[in-house]
Amino acid sequence: MAAARLWRLGRPRSAALSSSAAAGASPEGLTVRRQAGGVRNIILSNPRRRNALSLAMLQSLRADLLHDVKSKDLRVIIISAEGPVFCSGHDLKELSSEDDVKHHSLVFEICAEVMTLIQKLPVPVIAKVNGLATAAGCQLVASCDIAVASEKSQFATPGVNIGLFCSTPAVALGRSLPRKVALEMLFTGEPLSAQEALMHGLVSKVVPEDKLDEETRKISQKICESSKSILALGKATFYRQITQDLDTAYKMTTQVMVDNLTLKDGQEGIEAFIQKRKPVWSHSQDQKK
């Protein structure tokens, strides 16, 4: 069935799903993973290094994202950070001339893999930002499906100021912001305030710092009320159609909606609405018999 094929296309490859990340903290203590009630919290936990995306941090984040991702118990992922800096981008010490080109390539390849993985996961990913997000840290925010920020948060791509243009962050920024806004950030390195980021679409909501946890929890709980399989289908379809021309997008999504109706959860939701009851989701890709 087309809907099931599309959902599978959006998933990470099965080989990657066998992540051996241990529950709790990563071996290096760079990230912390906690999960309860369908919500997985991944916390960047290296504030001393401004939560820089070192190779080890990227590998730890990738493992936390992939851990048991097919489980029906996982419904949404929240990425947050310890300390006043959400994420400062790449660890510049790893990008010095002391390391060879192969190492530099590996850092950027793993980073690109993590950023694209976020949009391929079958669950929504929320960035919970309370502080400064720069360069690849700003890229991480832009790559998430939803971003909630505190009023004190700022977003910048200052690589140009140190001679390393933020070319890979530009990929995510250019798909989240109007071109002229993204290019001003990239050309000047000047930060956007949280309200500016909201106005231009880099973040979904801006709230007072003391309301950040509550607002993010509210969004994640609302997501958990829906069918995982339907959300997975919808997310994969959204990212597929956004790159297509209008006619192709409508043709593809029309077929997906027809296929959606053949799914067990598709029919369960409609029947529950008609019968004025809460749906009982299977969270599976099974068709209605």
N, C-alpha and C positions, 0 to 999 in steps of 0.2 A: 504494500500500500504506500502511496506517495508520501503521506504524512509521516508514517513510520520511518521511511527512508530519509526524509528531510531531518527528522529528529536525530537519527543516527549520524547524519552528516555533520551535525552541530556538535556531536560529542567528541571528547578527546579519544585518541586511539586506545584500544583496549590494553595494549602493552603498557601504556603510561598509567593506566588505572591501577596497576599492581603496586602503587607507591607503598614503600615500607615505612613511611613516616610514623614515628611513635606518637602516641597520644600525649598531649600536654606540650612541653617545650621541645624545640629542636635540639639536637645534640650540642650545638654551639650556643644554645640559648638565644638565638637571634629572633625567633618568632615563638609565639605561644598560641596554641590552638585549643579552644574550648567549645563544647557543643552541648546544647540543651534545648528541648522543645522544638527541634527542627532547625534551629539557628546555630550556625557555626561562626564563632568569632575568631578571627586570625589577627593577632596583635604583633605589629613590628616592635621588637623589644630590644633595641640597641640604641637607647637615647644618647649614650656617651659618644657614639659616632653619628649622631643625628639621623639614625635609622637609614643610613646610606645603603643603597642597593648594591652591595658587594656581591661577588659571585656566590659566596656562601649564603647570603641573605636571599638572593634570587632563587637558589636551589631549595632553600627551606620554605620559601613562600610557595613555590611550585608544588612541593610535596604536600603542604597543608591544603592547597586548593584541590589537589587530586585525591586526597585520602578518602577512600570509601565513597566516592562521589556518586555512585549508582544507587546507594542506599535510599530507600524510601523515607528514612528518618532525616535525611538532609534536604532542606527546603530552600534555604537562603544562606548566603555567606556575607559576613560583614568584615571589612578590613579596616583596622584602626591602628593607632600607634601610641607608644609611651613617650612622654616628654613634650616639650614645646614645639618640636619639629615633627610634622607628620612623616616626611621623607625628604632628604636633601638631594636625592638623585644618586648617580653612580659614585662609588668610592674612588676619588681621584688618585689615591695612592696606587690603586690597581691599574691605572691608565698611564702611569709614568713610563718613560723609556726603558726603565729597568726590566719591565715585563715585555715578553716578545709579542709579535703580531698575532700569533695563534691564541695567546691568552686574551688579548684585546678582542679578537673576533669572537671568542667563546662568551665573554661577558655580554657583548651586544646581541649575540644570537640567543642566549638564554633569556635575556631581557625581552627581546621581541617575542619569544615563545610564551613567556608568562603573560605578556600584554594581550596577545591573541587568544591565549587559553581562556582568559577571563570571559571573553565573548562567546567561546565555544562550549563553556560549561552548561549543563542542563538546568542550572538554577540561577536566579538573579544574584548579582554580586553588588554590594553596597559599599562605597567608600565613606567612612565616618571620619571627617577631617577636623582636627582641633589644633591648628597651628600652621606652620609654613610648609608648603609643598613646592619643591623646586625641581627643574629639569626632569629627570626620569621619575621623580616623585609626583610631579604635576602630570606627567604621562600616565602614571598609575591611576590617578584620580580620573583623568579623561577616559581611560580604558574601561572603567567600571560602568555597570548598567545604570546605577543611581549613585548620586553623591550628595551627602548631607554635610554641611559645614557650619562651624561656629562662627560668630560674627568677627572674631579676631583672626580668622584664617586668611592666609594670603597665598597667591599662586604665581609662580614666575618660571621663566626659562632663561636664566642668566648666562648660559654657556658662552654666548658671543663675547662676554666681557673677559673671559679667560682664554679665548682662542679656540674653544671647542664648541662649534655651533650645535644647537640642540636639534639635529636632523631627525633622529628617531623619535624624540618627543613630539616633533612637528607632525608626525603621522597621525597621532591620536588627537593633538590639538586641532589640526586642520579638519578633522572629522567631527569635532565638538563645537568649534567656534566659527564665527564668520571669518572669512579670509583675512580681512584687514585688521581685525582684532588679534588674530593669531600671529600675523606677521609683525605687528607692532611689538607684541610680547617677545617674539624671536629676535627681532632686529635691535631692540633696546635693552632687553633683560629686565625691564621695569615690571614690578608685580601688579597683579590685579587684586583689589580688595575682595572680600567675600561677596559684598553686594554687587560689585562689577562682574564677578564670576557668575553670579546668579542671573544678572541681567543679560549676559551674553550666552548663557546655556552651558557653562562648564560644570556647574553644580545644580542640583535639583531644588534644594532648600537651604536657607540660612536661618539659623536660630541662635538665641543666646547660649553661651557656653553651658550654663546650668540646665538647659533643655535639650542638649545634644543627644544624650543617651536616651531620653524619653522619646524624642521624635524618631530616632533611628529604630528603636524598639517597636514603636507604633507601626512603622512601615513594614518591618520584617514580620510582625505578627499578622498583619493584613495579608501579606504574601502567603504565609503559612496556611491561611484558610482556603486556598485554592488547590486544585489538583496539580501535583508535580509534573505529570505527563503533559497536561495541557499547557502549563507554563513553559515547559521545555520546548514543545512544538512552536509555541508563539514566539519565544525568544529566537530560536533558530530561523524561523520564517522572517522575523523583523530584520535581522542582520543580513539575510540573503536578499531580500527585496530592496533594501536601501541602496544597493549598488547597481540595481537594474533600471532600465528605462521604464517609463510609466506603463506602457502597454504590457511589457513582459512581466512587470511586478504585479499588475492586476490579474493577468492570466495565471501566474503561479499561485498567488494568494487565494484566488477563487477556487482553485483545485484543492488547496490546503483546507479551506473552510468546509468544502464538501467532504473531504476525508476526515476532518475533525468530527463531523457528525456521526461517523461510523464507529468512533472510539467509545468504549464503555463509559468513560468519564464524560464524554461529550453528551451522550444521551442521559446519563444520570443527572447532570446539571439541569438539563431542560425539564426532565420529569420532576425533579425536586422543586423547580420554580413553579410549574403548573400545579403541583400538589401542595404548594405552600409549606414546604419542609426544608430542613437543611440537607444538602447533598451528602452522601456517603461516598467519598472518593476511593477509588482503587489505586490511584497513582501509577497505573500501568498503561502500557501501550496496546492492551488487548482491545479487540473489536467487540462491539455489542453483539451478542448472539441472539 
